[in-house]
Amino acid sequence: MRGSRQLSVNEFSLQVVRPACFAVVMLAGGWLSSPVSADELATAREHLRRGRYEESLEVCADLLKSDPANAAAGLTRLHSLRALGRDEEALASLRSAIESDPGSADLLAELARLHWDHGRLDDAAKAAAAALELAPDQLRARLISADLAAARGQLKEAEDGYRWFVQYYNRIQPTAAEDLLLVGQGAAEYARWKSVSQVFDFVVNTVCRDIEKSDPLAWEGRWLAGSLLLEKYNRAQGIPELQAALAINPQAADVHVLLGESALDQREWSKATSHADAALAIHPEHPAALRLKLDVALSTDARDAVPGLLDRLLAANGSDQRNLARLAAWNIRLHGPPAPERWSKLLEHLDHIADWQVDATSEVEPVFVRVARQSPHPGVFLSELAGWLEDWRKFRLAEDLYRRAIVLMPPLAQPRTGLGMLCMQTGRVDEARSLLDAAFKADPYHLKVSNLRKVIRVLDDYKAVTTDHFVIHADSQLDRLLARYAAEYLEETYADLTAQYGFEPPQRTHIEFYNNARGLSGHQWFSARMVGLPWIQTIGASTGLMIAMTSPTCLERPLHWGRVLRHEFVHVLTLQQTEFNIPHWFTEALAMRAEGTLRPLEWDRLLAERVAAGKLRNLETLTEGFVLAGSSEEWNFAYCQSALYADYMVRRGGEESLVKLLDAYRRQQTTAAAIHEVFGVDLAEFEAGYRTYLQQLVAGLEAVEPREESQSPAEIQRAYREQPDSPEAAASYAGLLWLAKKRDEANQVALKVLKDHPAQPRAALVAARAAIGAEDAPGAVEILERALDRNAPRRDILSLLLELQLAAKNWEVARELCELGQQKFPRYPDWWRGRAAIALELKDRAGLKTALQSLLPLEPDDPIIRLKLAEFALAEGNARAARAYARDSLLIDVLDAETHRVLAEAAVQLKDHRRAVQEYETALELKPGSADWNYELARLYAADQRVRDAKDRLFEAIKHDPQHQGVRSLLAQLRGEE
């Protein structure tokens, strides 16, 4: 995620003077001195406030035609022109008006604002100074003067300029909406400079509410409140404020931009783009909307779109430090940063840039020089650039920028917050603590800062397990065992994977498991740890320097947590090894291969559909499948294609080709250059071979059930109304009724279909389930048998029929159904589960073992299968196999006492005395009531001459089984030895 999006020192005031804000019509100070129609002027003003800009212009034109000196109509026209982005017309009108009335401070302030919006800082300063000379309390000119001081690095002047608004409010107590809006903007900026959180609260809850009371059509008050709330990541309150503003003025471009920025923070790319487009449809060159659209392109790596958007943005405002930060970010993305020594010296020279000799070959240095000549304290530029580099995991560069921003512009909160979050990303929790504490003291309303401080407090309660290569942090009560066994597994994984990739991280990798705590779920804590907010869709993640994960002990479903750790540690290796230059698709491909599991069945269906439709991504667009995924299906197919690209590479160049490609990325090669280097062909030829490979793969897939036709409930109902006699339409409608829990009605519709079409599958499923609910299993079997086509069976029909035959103990019929399922759908586990159930009932040990072994790769997250196979191996005297199965089971359910017991018995057979003691102790910790386990542990203690411990275990065993002969015998023996 990007670093803090908190508004910068002058960012808020930059935003509030965007063109759409010219909806404010100043009625104070004699602006209605001309004898005009109040009704017509009110109509023009309402059109403006409601976003009906063209209508407002028409009314103003009529007013000015009858009275060219009508100042209020002229100002309303000006605001309407600017809201539509017709700034050249607005500028011409302003200049003409100022020539006619050179003593108008308000017109000069409007001229200053127009120049400011376009980055003409000198012109804006002259106009603002002229306005203030005429009227020292001219609010707009005051705000722009303060903004100019901040933009030029005049820190004391900027601070005094923003403080003035607080003093003005206390002195004047303004009540007009337009005055309150400007005071609120200036006061909020002062609160940022001086870290006075009470002022934020005052602006949101008093000033913004008073704006609304003063003028219900002043949507800017809602906009101001929403912007401040979103600045603190308070979407729950901020979004409704903005929606309320849009309800007044649907054409408020600034509101669309803020909603888009909020969507961007949530990685809702299409929604962010829609809001940017909505703003640009109103104002075609709206700087903030262009910046938002550029941000989407940069975030999604849409490289073809970036240059054009950058050009438009810099043409709109080439002085805004935020815009120049994006230019610098893009140049670093394309050309890399200056060499480390030169980079450090460049940052050191920003406040005396005249001493710097620019490298003529650099694309990056001229941007820094351009900014530094404008301001010797470019904190906004440095912080914004740091945020982008942090997004792209250039952590060292981002940290340098944050630290320099803190030195050059101490009042700016953004770099301190950003640096604290970066320290969390890189696993430096202690350093993050002090930074985030200071940030919270300055701004207790910042939701991400608050959440991360809470995460740190949770981590403080955790215990760390340190190994040679890892530090595992986990709840010392709930996850003590998880931390111990994870440490052991990770060390084994470390040797395997570092040898495979030929790389070792230079420092220990920190692993954090988050369990339920303080009223929040483990997943909420994990999410807050990674992004500062309580929800992300994964349960494990890596920044490349650390790994965090929701504790598997608090998940509702079992999960092979060892596989997740292995996956995430591959990210650590590949990202660090390539200095984060590896494409997203390739690090995911390598991580998935490391898991060693079968390709998910859902991927086969997606693959068959997408290959047939030609809807495939290539290596240049595949990362977009992760970043732009609008659905879990798109996300899954991005994983699928990534894994298959790696498979194709291995098929073409062997396993070593993956390592060679990784090395090419380490040397900062592009994908096209890396493919040519490793495989000796250009990218187009490689892609053609990949597509042929996919076609061959799809041709060899097992039968993939077609997706049910995707229809909305309304479409299903309409189809049934229009064609009630269509068996397909009626069956779909029956299914819809069943899902709506209208079971009787659903059954009636389904039975009507089956009367003439007994093999209609969807109707058969509804009717069979209804029969099961009525406890008529034989009737359900009869319905399903009529619907089952044994030459081309539907899996859902076959699976439900098998379930019923197993329940009825019709073993031969069930076995025949299992064989049919294995033949038609070999990668589904249902049939082997059925075979296991039959073997268990018939006491067919060999059949049960075969079924369990077949289930093993099909059910990667089932611990019971692995435990049962371990018990089989133990009974057969194969302790090594028993240990392997049991340890795999433990990587799913570390808290299962039986698994630890099997590991203990395997260790006894393998003469691993220390391990046997450990596993029996763990088993008894989890399940203390077993006399047999206490007895076995006592025997091990006795062998170690730990007589007192052995007796304690024997006494404990007697509590649960007073007649246990082994216990009594060993106890007598130990007493005799005393």
Secondary structure, DSSP 8 states (H G I E B T S, - for coil): --S-----TTHHHHHHTSGGGGG----SSSTT-S---HHHHHHHHHHHHTT-HHHHHHHHHHHHHH-TT-HHHHHHHHHHHHHTT-HHHHHHHHHHHHHH-TT-HHHHHHHHHHHHHTT-HHHHHHHHHHHHHH-TT-HHHHHHHHHHHHHTT-HHHHHHHHHHHHHHHHHH---SHHHHHHHHHHHHHHHHHHT-HHHHHHIIIIIHHHHHHH-TT-HHHHHHHHHHHHHTT-HHHHHHHHHHHHHH-TT-HHHHHHHHHHHHHTT-HHHHHHHHHHHHHHSTT-HHHHHHHHHHHHHTT-TTTHHHHHHHHHHH-SS-HHHHHHHHHHHHHHH----HHHHHHHHHTGGGGGG----TT-SSHHHHHHHHHH-S--HHHHHHHHHHHHHTT-HHHHHHHHHHHHHH-TT-SHHHHHHHHHHHHTT-HHHHHHHHHHHHHH-TT-HHHHHHHHHHHHHHTEEEEE-SSEEEEEETTTSHHHHHHHHHHHHHHHHHHHHHHT---SS-EEEEEE--BTTB-HHHHHHHHHHSSS--S-SEEE-SSEEEEE-GGG-SS---HHHHHHHHHHHHHHHHHTTT-S-HHHHHHHHHHHHT----HHHHHHHHHHHHHT----TTTHHHHHHS--SHHHHHHHHHHHHHHHHHHHHHH-THHHHHHHHHHHTT--HHHHHHHHHSS-HHHHHHHHHHHHHHHHHTS-----------HHHHHHHHHH-TT-HHHHHHHHHHHHHTT-HHHHHHHHHHHHHH-TT-HHHHHHHHHHHHHTT-HHHHHHHHHHH--SSS--HHHHHHHHHHHHHTT-HHHHHHHHHHHHHH-TT-THHHHHHHHHHHHTT-HHHHHHHHHHHTTT-TT-HHHHHHHHHHHHHTT-HHHHHHHHHHHHTT-TT-HHHHHHHHHHHHHTT-HHHHHHHHHHHHHH-TT-HHHHHHHHHHHHHTT-HHHHHHHHHHHHHH-TT-HHHHHHHHHHHHH-
